[in-house]
């Protein structure tokens, strides 16, 4: 017993080092579980508040730019609204407009230069935000909500190496999945588009609507490069994102009111199988 | 030495804010991202116990990780750096050792000592950081390019800090 205590006292430096290092490695490899323990929620609120203070300062300095952007966005929305009213004489299914609800939020922290980028926004479960909701901006897709505390939420953006969003080529409806190689925050890759599909530079890529996260047809970006290697059934396609993450500020969290119903049906299918 | 504690705490907080809000948002040439928060670890006093430098290394790394949501990759690198720091200091020690009441700065030990000390530390830290970030050895040349260029900018900025903030103290 005494030898063990002596050993610990003698080697305390190495033991502390190994303990801390193993703890850090486990968090990194298992991808996460510190997000789910109790302390995280408290720390998240604290850090969210610091991010918020910085954001207020940043916003104060950049008000003019932001106003211009909002004015443009307003104009676009107005145009859309007018078009919608115009078409509405044909619309019979009044349910369509009620399925999705957009909750506006502001980005208080974002990073685009890591491989596992994160965004933090200033709305949380107090504003009925839940994990796995989609997040978009006026320019296009942003990402998916991961963790929620009282007043803040963490979002995994499309430019995170672990993010995969179901997408399709707008003109021919062939669908695939986006991935990111972690290099350029303006460009993501589109996988699983089979070789027989006709692809052209400049084609628009939008969300597929196959999950309850995003509605169909939200802009992701435009194809800027593609190639095909021998012995591979799929294209390698690069998409220029329509969302400029570096200047991202106003986002909308999408709430899908049919999500629970969809989940129920999905679980039933699983039960049958 | 102990009346320097507020100064170290101040440096700890300032470097985190600088790293999270300024440096992480600038990316030169698309791949260079300096991580100057290790300046805190490099400037810890000579006489602190080894286990404390490991713990302080872990603290600043995990703080950065909490702020940026980067799991614990910074903590992996800084814990290692904190653990290794006494050995790096020993490696570059002058002939008769470090004198009491001195700090690991250019002011006391000169530019060439500072550059060799900070370069080795930065390179070790960046290598671990970038490899724990990618977690694989594909694109190994790309990663090495990132490590070398980012290390260069980190050392440059830290040396700049030395000239900016230590001159006034010596007067």
Interface residues (C-beta under 8 A of the other chain):
Chain A: X12 X13 X16 X17 X20 X21 X23 X24 X25 X27 X28 X29 X31 X32 X34 X43 X47 X50 X51 X54 X109 X111 X112 X113 X114 X115 X116 X118 X120 X154 X182 X183 X184 X246
Chain B: X20 X21 X24 X25 X27 X30 X33 X49 X50 X51 X54 X55 X58 X61 X62 X66 X67 X68 X69 X70 X71 X72 X73 X75 X76 X79 X80 X83 X132 X133 X134 X135 X142
